[in-house]
Amino acid sequence: MDWLKKYTFPAETSFQDIEAARHRYSLLVKRFLANGTTTAMYYGSLHLEPNTVLVDTIEQLGQRAVVGKVSWCPGWWLCGWGQWWWTAQVTCTFQGPSLASS
């Protein structure tokens, strides 16, 4: 799929720049909060450190969220068709006050 190589993979790789990830995630979470989204599910980067930046940003800005780490295999011919689709592995769960305390 050409669009993955042209757009998705370069964008994903750019999140390894921690300062860029910090800036983008801050804008993202602020925009969600400004639009009333107080609880969210995020599929973060393939890389652990940018996901940690996302979790820290969520916590600092006061949003509740579940953050999943995106995991993928580059193609069905390497992993088998059933494993080609992206899956999420939870790296951090629920930030913020418990819903039960509301």
Contacts in CASP RR format, 6 or more apart in sequence:
PFRMAT RR
TARGET T0000
AUTHOR 0000-0000-0000
METHOD contacts of the structure
MODEL  1
MDWLKKYTFPAETSFQDIEAARHRYSLLVKRFLANGTTTAMYYGSLHLEP
NTVLVDTIEQLGQRAVVGKVSWCPGWWLCGWGQWWWTAQVTCTFQGPSLA
SS
12 45 0 8 1.000
12 46 0 8 1.000
12 70 0 8 1.000
14 20 0 8 1.000
15 21 0 8 1.000
15 24 0 8 1.000
15 44 0 8 1.000
15 45 0 8 1.000
15 47 0 8 1.000
15 50 0 8 1.000
16 45 0 8 1.000
16 47 0 8 1.000
16 49 0 8 1.000
16 50 0 8 1.000
18 49 0 8 1.000
18 50 0 8 1.000
18 53 0 8 1.000
21 45 0 8 1.000
21 49 0 8 1.000
21 50 0 8 1.000
21 53 0 8 1.000
21 54 0 8 1.000
22 53 0 8 1.000
22 57 0 8 1.000
25 50 0 8 1.000
25 53 0 8 1.000
25 54 0 8 1.000
25 57 0 8 1.000
26 57 0 8 1.000
26 61 0 8 1.000
29 54 0 8 1.000
29 57 0 8 1.000
29 58 0 8 1.000
29 61 0 8 1.000
29 63 0 8 1.000
30 61 0 8 1.000
32 40 0 8 1.000
32 63 0 8 1.000
33 61 0 8 1.000
33 62 0 8 1.000
33 63 0 8 1.000
37 63 0 8 1.000
38 63 0 8 1.000
38 64 0 8 1.000
39 63 0 8 1.000
39 64 0 8 1.000
39 65 0 8 1.000
40 63 0 8 1.000
40 64 0 8 1.000
40 65 0 8 1.000
40 66 0 8 1.000
41 65 0 8 1.000
41 66 0 8 1.000
41 68 0 8 1.000
42 54 0 8 1.000
42 58 0 8 1.000
42 65 0 8 1.000
42 66 0 8 1.000
42 67 0 8 1.000
42 68 0 8 1.000
43 68 0 8 1.000
43 69 0 8 1.000
43 70 0 8 1.000
43 86 0 8 1.000
43 88 0 8 1.000
44 50 0 8 1.000
44 51 0 8 1.000
44 54 0 8 1.000
44 67 0 8 1.000
44 68 0 8 1.000
44 69 0 8 1.000
44 70 0 8 1.000
45 51 0 8 1.000
45 54 0 8 1.000
45 69 0 8 1.000
45 70 0 8 1.000
46 69 0 8 1.000
46 70 0 8 1.000
46 71 0 8 1.000
46 72 0 8 1.000
48 69 0 8 1.000
48 91 0 8 1.000
51 67 0 8 1.000
51 68 0 8 1.000
51 69 0 8 1.000
51 91 0 8 1.000
51 92 0 8 1.000
52 92 0 8 1.000
54 67 0 8 1.000
55 65 0 8 1.000
55 67 0 8 1.000
55 91 0 8 1.000
55 92 0 8 1.000
55 95 0 8 1.000
58 64 0 8 1.000
58 65 0 8 1.000
58 67 0 8 1.000
58 95 0 8 1.000
59 95 0 8 1.000
59 96 0 8 1.000
62 95 0 8 1.000
62 96 0 8 1.000
63 95 0 8 1.000
64 94 0 8 1.000
64 95 0 8 1.000
64 96 0 8 1.000
64 97 0 8 1.000
65 94 0 8 1.000
65 95 0 8 1.000
66 90 0 8 1.000
66 92 0 8 1.000
66 93 0 8 1.000
66 94 0 8 1.000
67 90 0 8 1.000
67 91 0 8 1.000
67 92 0 8 1.000
67 93 0 8 1.000
68 88 0 8 1.000
68 89 0 8 1.000
68 90 0 8 1.000
68 91 0 8 1.000
68 92 0 8 1.000
69 88 0 8 1.000
69 89 0 8 1.000
69 90 0 8 1.000
69 91 0 8 1.000
70 86 0 8 1.000
70 88 0 8 1.000
71 86 0 8 1.000
71 87 0 8 1.000
71 88 0 8 1.000
71 89 0 8 1.000
72 84 0 8 1.000
72 85 0 8 1.000
72 86 0 8 1.000
72 87 0 8 1.000
73 79 0 8 1.000
73 80 0 8 1.000
73 83 0 8 1.000
73 84 0 8 1.000
75 84 0 8 1.000
76 82 0 8 1.000
76 83 0 8 1.000
76 84 0 8 1.000
END
